[in-house]
Every structure is written in structure tokens, then in C-alpha cells.
Amino acid sequence: MAALDHRLELLPFAVGDTPGYALTHLTRTHWSVRVWGRLGPFWADAFSLGLASARISIQRGFARQDGAGRWIADFLLAPGADAPEPSSLDLLPFVLGGPAAGDGGPIVLSHYALDGSPDVGPALYLEVQGPDRLGFLGSLLRSLARLELSPREMLITTSDGEAHDRFFLKTISGAVPSEATRRLLQVTLDAASLSWGVLGAHPPGSEVRR
């Protein structure tokens, strides 16, 4: 379906099964986009990398999947100086795309935490922090997709040039990630943290909680 005019009322739950989105022009340099519906396991991967390819960054936002499998997401967008106006783009193909062809570039992390999430049910909790750049979120989601991990809830924040993102992860089928998958993810995160050290920074240290 096409983009809908944004309404003033909040949309705390998905509007329905049919995928859709709504754009709001907030300021001269910021837009918000709300996405909903039944979406594929890698929709956030494709959406984030699609925006990055259009030189539009995601500054903050959230997304979650409800018990019926429908998604609701809300993101703050910041187009670059040479980016097209978001309203001139059809964002639905970004949402409906499969796993992105590119990876968005290497990931650099200054900190991460990996843990279970007994408070929200069986899922793997991941928290990451690192220097923000265009495509940071898409690169991270792409690395998760390689391990067949799909976020079922995420909170994205950016402050003072630092990205701080949190995810609740499951497998594509909705199962709890296995210990083998957890260890593979830890290897990926350790490599990204090592990249931070190579840059000459002094990370606060990665953390694995069990």
C-alpha cells in the first residue's frame, strides 16, 4: 500500500496485517516514519540499509513485534545534505525487501552486553554501543541476519555521535538462539570491539552476562 498521511493520534499497536508506513515532516532536517504490518524476518535489515543507500540516517526509534506477528515501528530520520527528501521516496520496497545484498560496511563497537531476557520471555538480549555513522544500524542488523538472528524488539538511540542500540533476538523460526549461535555472535561482537581498539581508542570493555 502507499504511504498514508500521518495522523496526530498515537499508534501503539500495528494497524493491521497489511504492511504500510506513514511519514511526518518534523523539522527542516528531521522526519519521522512509522511502519506496521506483517513483515519478513529481515525487514529491518533491508529497511535500514535501504535508507543508508539513500543517505538517510536513523537517529533513534523503536520497533516491536506483537503476539500475532505484526510489527509496529517508529524511527526519527535525518537526511544527509545530498539526500533526497524522504517524501519523494517509496519506502515500502525497503520494508518488504529480503536480506540486503550489501552489508553496509564494517561494524565498530566500543561496548556490548549479551544476556538472556527472563523479564520478556525466551529471547537473547543484545546491547551495543559504538561510534555512529551512516549505515551503522543496517550493518549491525546484517551481521545478525548472517547468523539467522532476527530482532523481535529493538530500541535505537544516538547521542553525541555515539550509537546505543538494544535488541531482543530470536531465530527466524521464533526459537531461542542456541548456545552455538550465541557463541558465534560473541565472536562477531568481539571482532567489532577489536576494531575499536585498532582505531586507538580505549573501550570500556565488552561484557557477556549469563
C-alpha positions in Angstrom: 0.0 0.0 0.0 1.1 3.6 -0.5 2.3 5.9 2.3 -0.5 7.2 4.5 -1.0 10.7 5.7 0.4 10.8 9.3 -2.3 11.2 12.0 -1.9 13.0 15.3 -3.1 10.1 17.3 -0.6 7.6 18.6 -0.4 4.1 17.1 0.8 1.9 20.0 -0.2 -1.3 18.1 0.1 -2.4 14.5 -2.7 -1.0 12.3 -3.3 -4.4 10.7 -1.6 -7.3 8.8 -1.1 -5.3 5.6 2.4 -3.6 5.6 2.3 0.2 5.4 4.1 3.3 6.5 3.4 7.0 7.4 5.8 9.9 7.1 5.8 13.1 9.2 8.0 16.1 8.4 9.0 17.3 11.9 11.7 20.0 11.2 13.8 21.2 8.3 16.2 18.4 8.9 14.2 15.6 10.6 11.4 13.3 9.6 9.6 10.5 11.4 8.4 7.3 9.8 6.0 4.8 11.3 6.0 1.2 9.9 3.5 -1.5 10.6 2.1 -4.9 9.4 3.3 -8.4 8.9 6.9 -8.2 7.8 9.6 -10.6 7.0 12.4 -11.6 9.5 14.9 -9.3 7.8 12.7 -6.3 7.1 14.7 -4.1 9.5 18.0 -5.2 7.8 16.7 -4.2 4.3 14.9 -1.0 5.6 18.0 0.3 7.4 20.4 -0.4 4.6 17.9 1.0 2.0 17.8 4.2 3.9 21.6 4.3 4.2 22.0 3.9 0.5 19.7 6.9 0.1 22.0 8.8 2.5 19.3 9.0 5.2 20.3 8.1 8.8 18.2 6.7 11.6 18.8 8.8 14.7 16.6 6.9 17.1 13.4 4.8 17.3 11.9 1.6 18.4 10.3 -1.5 16.9 8.5 -4.5 18.3 6.5 -7.5 17.1 3.3 -8.3 18.8 2.0 -11.8 19.8 0.1 -12.1 16.4 3.3 -11.5 14.4 2.6 -7.9 13.4 5.2 -5.2 13.6 4.9 -1.5 14.8 8.0 0.7 14.4 8.7 4.4 14.7 12.0 6.0 13.6 13.5 9.5 13.5 15.2 10.1 10.2 17.9 12.6 9.3 18.5 13.0 5.6 22.1 14.0 4.6 22.8 17.2 2.8 22.8 15.4 -0.6 19.9 13.0 0.3 16.5 13.2 -1.5 13.5 14.3 0.6 12.1 11.2 2.2 8.6 12.0 0.9 10.0 11.7 -2.6 10.8 8.0 -2.0 8.6 5.0 -1.9 9.8 3.4 1.4 7.6 0.3 1.1 10.1 -1.6 -1.1 12.7 -1.0 1.6 10.4 -2.6 4.2 9.4 -5.5 2.0 12.8 -6.3 0.7 14.6 -9.6 1.6 18.0 -9.8 3.2 20.0 -6.9 1.9 22.7 -7.6 -0.8 25.3 -5.4 0.9 26.5 -5.3 4.4 26.8 -1.6 5.0 30.5 -1.8 5.9 32.4 -2.9 9.0 31.0 -2.7 12.5 33.0 -0.9 15.2 31.8 -1.3 18.8 33.1 0.3 22.0 31.0 -1.9 24.2 28.5 -4.7 24.1 26.5 -6.8 26.5 24.9 -10.2 25.7 22.4 -11.9 28.0 19.2 -13.8 28.3 16.0 -11.9 28.9 13.8 -13.6 31.5 11.7 -10.5 32.0 10.3 -10.5 28.5 10.3 -14.3 27.8 12.7 -16.5 26.0 15.0 -14.3 23.8 18.6 -13.3 23.6 19.3 -9.7 24.8 21.9 -7.7 23.0 23.1 -4.2 23.8 25.7 -2.4 21.7 27.5 0.9 21.8 29.8 2.4 19.2 30.7 5.5 17.1 27.7 6.3 15.0 27.9 6.5 11.2 25.6 6.3 8.3 24.5 2.7 8.0 25.6 1.6 11.5 22.3 0.0 12.3 22.0 -1.6 8.9 25.5 -3.1 9.2 24.7 -4.5 12.7 21.4 -6.0 11.6 23.1 -7.5 8.5 25.6 -9.3 10.7 22.8 -10.7 12.8 21.0 -11.9 9.7 24.1 -13.8 8.7 23.6 -15.8 11.9 19.8 -16.1 11.1 19.0 -13.9 14.1 16.0 -11.6 13.9 15.2 -8.8 16.3 11.7 -9.1 17.8 12.1 -5.8 19.7 14.7 -3.0 19.4 15.4 0.4 20.8 17.7 2.7 18.8 19.3 5.8 20.3 22.1 8.2 19.2 23.7 10.9 21.3 26.8 13.0 20.8 27.9 10.8 17.9 27.5 7.6 19.8 25.1 4.8 18.9 23.5 2.9 21.7 21.1 0.1 20.5 19.3 -2.7 22.3 17.7 -5.8 20.8 15.8 -8.9 21.8 16.8 -11.6 19.4 15.3 -14.9 18.3 15.9 -17.2 15.4 14.0 -16.8 12.1 11.6 -19.5 13.3 11.0 -17.7 16.6 13.1 -20.1 18.7 15.6 -19.1 21.4 19.1 -18.9 19.8 21.2 -21.9 20.6 24.4 -21.8 22.7 26.3 -22.4 19.4 24.7 -19.4 17.8 25.3 -17.3 20.9 29.0 -18.1 20.7 29.2 -17.2 17.0 27.5 -13.9 17.8 30.0 -13.3 20.5 32.9 -13.9 18.1 31.4 -11.3 15.7 31.0 -8.8 18.6 34.5 -9.4 19.8 35.9 -8.7 16.4 33.9 -5.5 16.2 35.2 -4.5 19.6 38.8 -5.3 18.5 38.3 -2.9 15.5 37.6 -0.2 18.1 40.9 -1.0 19.8 42.8 -0.9 16.5 41.5 2.6 16.0 43.5 3.7 19.0 40.6 4.0 21.4 40.3 2.6 24.8 37.0 0.7 25.1 35.3 0.2 28.4 35.3 -3.5 27.7 32.9 -6.0 26.3 30.7 -7.9 28.6 29.0 -11.3 28.4 26.4 -12.0 31.1 25.0 -15.4 31.6 
